[in-house]
């Protein structure tokens, strides 16, 4: 049982990093004087490096990547812990993300036991809140050094489960380049206006379209959309709680449990609900994001908790439905989920930046501008969900669940 769970430990460390750092971002922004885009890069740099490099490294099937990945994660954590500027912190996060990609690559397909990543998702915001309460974000990153060692040891002890892939290096490189260009263009849109940003966004979209990496478009797209929604809400809501509502880091982290605990709980319970789970999940997700669209600087906490609970329950139920729909596609969908997290946060975060800047320009308070920005980010997520639903429902786009599951059963 322990050996079976070992491959999921590095993934749990990655989930913990993202969810905990999101709660630390408001304190980091205040300490380092980070802009909205700078604060977004603190999380996006990690996700982008991980999402862009993971498909490139996974086909190598080299266990030597594990040691390199653990060392890179530890080095990135040290850079972050010693950072005195936003640029240095973003650089450290990118190094950590690259190390995480190398660490996870030999373990592709080995995450049958997801209890540890689920626990990291459920409790990650609370962990970040404990460190944020004392403004110990430096200490949190120092703790990343032993965490990297632990993840590396678990990866070395786990059996290598990476499957051979036939995707050409050219396509993998096009995917990495396109993802990078598109993410940079979206995040920097408000900072650079419509010059280089529009050019990078267009070039990135073209390269991603050329790559065509995903063999199961429907399932992959569904995982990408769900990851985009989860990452965006996890990143933006602590800023609302701490910067707009002046809550402490610990209270912010505890309130975020209203999102993560229902997500994990619904993931666990949804298979018992049968075919109704995905429909109910999408309905809850749309309802939760719809409430966030109306967010302002004085929204009642009961309504906020309800919105987070609906969003979390919807994400968990929908994810469980996708897993039941195409169970054999779960490991293969990780690249899509990582790319969705990076791109979703970039796109919705870009909308957040534009809306916040427009509100401030119109004379609104910082608190109200931040709330409006989150509302527009939620609008972008709803539009992405609607577009994704139309694409998923198109006939002839994927293998039916029965035929997708058959190879796994035969093996």
C-alpha positions in Angstrom: 0.0 0.0 0.0 2.8 2.4 0.9 4.7 1.7 -2.3 1.6 2.2 -4.3 1.1 5.7 -2.8 4.7 6.8 -3.2 4.3 8.2 -6.8 1.5 10.5 -5.5 3.7 12.1 -2.9 5.6 14.4 -5.3 2.3 15.4 -6.8 0.9 16.2 -3.4 3.9 18.5 -2.7 3.2 20.3 -6.0 -0.5 20.8 -5.0 0.5 22.0 -1.5 3.0 24.5 -3.0 0.4 26.1 -5.3 -2.5 26.2 -2.8 -0.4 27.4 0.2 1.6 30.1 -1.8 -1.7 31.5 -3.1 -2.6 32.4 0.5 0.8 33.9 1.0 0.7 36.1 -2.2 -1.1 39.1 -0.5 1.6 39.4 2.2 4.3 38.9 -0.4 2.8 41.7 -2.5 2.8 44.1 0.4 6.3 43.2 1.5 7.9 43.4 -2.0 5.6 46.1 -3.5 4.5 43.7 -6.2 2.0 44.9 -8.8 -1.1 42.8 -9.8 0.8 41.2 -12.6 3.8 40.6 -10.4 1.6 38.9 -7.8 0.1 36.8 -10.5 3.6 35.7 -11.8 4.5 34.4 -8.4 2.0 31.5 -9.0 2.0 31.5 -12.8 5.8 31.1 -13.1 5.6 27.9 -11.2 2.6 26.6 -13.1 4.0 27.6 -16.5 7.4 26.0 -16.0 5.8 22.8 -14.8 3.2 22.7 -17.6 5.6 23.5 -20.4 8.4 21.2 -19.4 6.4 18.2 -18.2 5.4 16.9 -21.7 9.0 17.5 -22.9 10.5 15.4 -20.0 7.9 12.7 -19.7 9.0 10.7 -22.8 12.6 10.5 -21.6 11.6 7.9 -19.0 14.9 8.6 -17.2 15.0 8.1 -13.4 18.0 10.4 -13.3 15.6 13.2 -13.8 14.3 12.6 -10.3 17.6 13.7 -8.6 17.8 16.7 -10.9 14.2 17.6 -10.2 14.6 17.4 -6.5 17.8 19.5 -6.6 16.1 22.1 -8.8 13.1 22.3 -6.5 15.4 22.8 -3.4 17.4 25.4 -5.3 14.3 27.3 -6.3 13.0 27.2 -2.8 16.2 28.7 -1.5 16.0 31.5 -4.2 12.5 32.2 -3.1 13.3 32.2 0.6 16.2 34.7 0.1 14.2 36.9 -2.4 14.1 40.6 -1.8 12.3 41.5 -5.0 9.4 40.2 -7.1 11.7 39.3 -10.0 13.9 37.1 -7.8 10.9 35.4 -6.3 9.3 34.7 -9.7 12.7 33.3 -10.8 12.8 31.0 -7.9 9.2 29.8 -8.5 10.1 29.1 -12.1 13.0 27.0 -11.0 10.8 25.1 -8.6 8.2 24.5 -11.3 10.9 23.2 -13.7 12.2 20.9 -10.9 8.7 19.6 -10.2 8.3 18.8 -13.9 11.5 16.7 -13.8 10.5 15.1 -10.6 7.1 14.0 -11.8 8.1 13.0 -15.4 9.3 9.4 -14.6 6.1 8.8 -12.6 3.6 9.4 -15.4 0.7 7.1 -15.0 1.5 6.1 -11.4 -1.1 8.1 -9.5 -3.7 5.5 -8.8 -3.7 6.5 -5.1 -4.8 10.1 -5.0 -5.4 10.4 -1.2 -2.2 12.4 -0.6 -2.8 15.0 -3.4 -6.5 15.3 -2.3 -5.3 16.0 1.3 -2.8 18.6 0.1 -5.6 20.3 -1.9 -8.0 20.2 1.1 -5.6 21.6 3.7 -3.1 23.6 1.5 -4.9 27.0 2.1 -4.9 26.4 5.9 -1.2 25.6 5.8 -0.5 28.8 3.9 -2.7 30.7 6.3 -0.6 29.5 9.3 2.5 30.9 7.7 0.7 34.0 6.5 -0.5 34.8 10.0 3.0 35.5 11.1 4.1 36.9 7.7 6.5 33.9 7.5 6.5 33.5 3.7 10.3 33.3 3.8 10.0 30.4 6.3 7.5 28.6 4.1 10.0 28.6 1.2 12.8 27.4 3.4 10.5 24.5 4.3 10.4 23.7 0.6 14.0 22.4 0.8 13.2 19.4 3.0 9.9 18.9 1.1 11.9 18.7 -2.1 14.1 16.1 -0.5 11.1 14.1 0.7 9.5 14.2 -2.7 12.7 13.2 -4.4 13.2 10.2 -2.0 9.6 9.1 -2.6 10.0 9.3 -6.4 13.3 7.3 -6.2 11.6 4.6 -4.2 8.5 4.4 -6.4 8.5 2.3 -9.5 9.0 4.1 -12.8 5.6 4.0 -14.6 6.1 6.4 -17.5 4.6 5.1 -20.7 6.4 5.4 -24.0 5.0 8.2 -26.1 5.2 8.6 -29.8 4.8 12.4 -29.9 7.6 14.0 -31.8 10.0 16.3 -30.0 9.0 19.1 -32.5 5.4 18.9 -31.4 6.5 18.9 -27.7 8.7 21.9 -28.3 5.8 23.7 -30.1 3.5 23.0 -27.2 6.1 24.4 -24.7 6.8 27.5 -26.8 3.1 28.1 -27.5 2.1 27.7 -23.9 4.8 30.1 -22.8 4.1 32.7 -25.4 0.3 32.6 -24.7 0.7 32.8 -21.0 3.1 35.7 -21.1 0.8 37.5 -23.6 -2.2 37.1 -21.3 -0.6 38.0 -18.0 1.2 41.0 -19.5 -1.7 42.3 -21.5 -2.6 45.1 -19.0 1.0 46.0 -18.5 2.1 46.1 -22.2 -1.3 47.1 -23.6 -2.0 45.7 -27.1 1.4 45.6 -28.7 3.7 42.7 -27.9 1.0 41.2 -25.8 -1.3 40.6 -28.7 1.5 39.3 -30.9 2.6 36.8 -28.3 -1.0 35.7 -27.6 -1.6 35.1 -31.3 1.7 33.3 -31.8 1.1 31.1 -28.8 -2.4 30.1 -29.9 -1.1 29.2 -33.3 1.8 27.1 -31.9 -0.6 25.3 -29.5 -2.9 24.5 -32.3 0.0 23.1 -34.3 1.2 20.9 -31.4 -2.0 18.7 -31.1 -0.6 16.8 -28.2 -3.7 15.5 -26.6 -5.0 12.1 -27.8 -8.3 12.3 -25.9 -9.6 15.8 -26.7 -12.9 15.6 -24.7 -11.5 14.3 -21.5 -8.3 16.5 -21.8 -10.4 19.6 -22.4 -12.6 18.9 -19.4 -9.6 18.4 -17.1 -8.1 21.7 -18.4 -11.2 23.7 -17.8 -11.7 22.3 -14.3 -8.0 23.0 -13.4 -8.4 26.5 -14.8 -11.4 27.2 -12.5 -9.8 25.7 -9.4 -6.4 27.5 -9.8 -8.0 30.9 -10.5 -10.3 30.9 -7.6 -7.6 29.6 -5.2 -5.3 32.4 -6.4 -7.8 35.3 -6.4 -10.0 34.8 -3.3 -7.2 35.1 -0.7 -6.3 38.5 -2.2 -10.0 39.6 -1.8 -10.1 38.4 1.8 -6.8 39.9 2.9 -6.5 43.0 0.7 -10.1 44.0 0.3 -11.6 42.8 3.5 -8.5 43.2 5.7 -8.7 39.7 7.1 -5.6 38.0 8.6 -3.8 35.3 6.6 -5.0 32.6 8.9 -8.7 33.6 8.6 -8.2 33.8 4.8 -6.8 30.4 4.7 -9.5 28.9 6.9 -12.2 30.6 4.7 -10.6 29.0 1.6 -11.4 25.6 3.1 -15.0 26.3 2.1 -13.7 25.7 -1.5 -11.2 22.9 -1.1 -13.0 20.7 1.4 -16.2 20.4 -0.6 -14.1 19.8 -3.7 -12.4 16.8 -2.1 -15.6 15.6 -0.5 -17.5 15.8 -3.7 -14.7 13.9 -5.5 -15.1 11.2 -3.0 -18.9 11.0 -2.9 -19.7 11.7 -6.5 -19.1 8.2 -7.9 -21.9 7.0 -5.6 -24.3 9.5 -7.3 -23.9 7.8 -10.7 -24.7 9.7 -13.9 -26.2 12.6 -12.2 -22.9 13.7 -10.6 -21.4 15.5 -13.6 -24.6 17.4 -14.4 -25.0 18.4 -10.7 -21.3 19.3 -10.6 -21.5 21.7 -13.6 -24.7 23.3 -12.2 -23.0 23.9 -8.8 -19.9 25.3 -10.5 -21.8 27.7 -12.7 -23.9 28.8 -9.7 -20.8 29.4 -7.5 -19.0 31.4 -10.2 -22.2 33.3 -10.9 -22.3 34.5 -7.3 -18.6 35.6 -7.6 -19.5 37.7 -10.7 -21.6 39.9 -8.4 -18.8 40.3 -5.8 -18.2 43.7 -4.3 -16.2 45.1 -1.3 -19.1 44.4 1.1 -20.5 41.1 0.1 -21.8 39.1 3.1 -19.6 36.3 4.3 -22.4 33.9 4.3 -22.8 34.5 0.6 -19.1 34.2 0.0 -18.9 30.9 1.8 -21.8 29.6 -0.1 -20.3 30.6 -3.4 -17.0 28.9 -2.5 -18.8 25.8 -1.3 -20.9 25.6 -4.5 -17.8 26.1 -6.7 -15.8 23.5 -4.8 -18.6 20.9 -4.8 -19.1 21.5 -8.5 -15.4 21.1 -9.3 -15.2 17.9 -7.3 -18.3 16.3 -8.7 -17.5 17.3 -12.3 -13.9 15.9 -11.9 -15.3 12.6 -10.6 -17.6 12.5 -13.5 -14.8 13.0 -16.0 -12.8 10.3 -14.3 -15.7 7.8 -14.5 -16.3 8.8 -18.1 -12.8 8.0 -19.3 -10.9 6.3 -16.4 -8.0 5.3 -18.6 -7.4 8.9 -19.6 -6.7 10.2 -16.0 -2.9 9.9 -16.1 -2.7 11.0 -19.7 -4.8 14.1 -18.9 -2.2 15.6 -16.4 -0.4 17.7 -19.1 -3.8 19.1 -20.1 -4.7 19.9 -16.5 -1.4 21.6 -15.9 -1.7 23.6 -19.1 -5.3 24.5 -18.2 -4.2 25.7 -14.8 -1.5 27.9 -16.3 -3.6 29.3 -19.1 -6.8 29.6 -17.1 -5.0 31.7 -14.4 -3.3 33.7 -17.1 -6.5 34.5 -19.0 -8.8 35.1 -16.0 -6.0 36.9 -14.2 -5.5 39.1 -17.2 -9.2 40.1 -17.1 -8.8 40.7 -13.4 -5.9 43.1 -14.0 -7.8 45.0 -16.8 -11.0 45.4 -14.7 -9.1 46.4 -11.6 -7.2 49.1 -13.5 -10.4 50.4 -15.2 -12.2 50.6 -11.9 -9.3 52.5 -10.3 -9.1 54.8 -13.2 -12.9 55.5 -12.8 -12.2 56.6 -9.2 -13.3 53.4 -7.3 -11.5 52.4 -4.1 -8.8 49.8 -4.2 -11.1 47.4 -2.4 -14.0 47.8 -4.8 -11.7 47.6 -7.8 -10.2 44.4 -6.6 -13.7 42.9 -6.1 -14.8 44.0 -9.5 -11.7 42.5 -11.0 -12.5 39.1 -9.4 -16.0 39.3 -10.8 -14.7 39.8 -14.3 -12.3 36.9 -13.8 -15.3 34.8 -12.9 -17.1 35.9 -16.1 -14.1 34.7 -18.1 -14.2 31.3 -16.4 -18.0 31.0 -17.2 -17.3 31.9 -20.9 -14.5 29.3 -21.0 -16.8 26.7 -19.5 -19.6 27.5 -22.0 -17.1 27.3 -24.9 -15.7 24.1 -23.6 -19.1 22.5 -23.2 -19.9 23.2 -26.8 -16.6 21.6 -28.0 -17.0 18.6 -25.7 -20.5 17.9 -27.1 -19.3 17.9 -30.7 -19.7 14.4 -32.2 -16.6 12.4 -33.2 -14.2 14.3 -31.0 -13.1 11.5 -28.6 -13.2 7.8 -27.9 -16.3 6.7 -25.9 -15.7 5.8 -22.3 -16.4 2.1 -22.9 -13.7 1.8 -25.6 -11.3 4.0 -23.7 -11.6 1.8 -20.6 -11.3 -1.5 -22.6 -7.5 -1.3 -23.2 -7.0 -0.8 -19.4 -9.2 -3.7 -18.6 -7.4 -5.9 -21.1 -4.0 -5.0 -19.8 
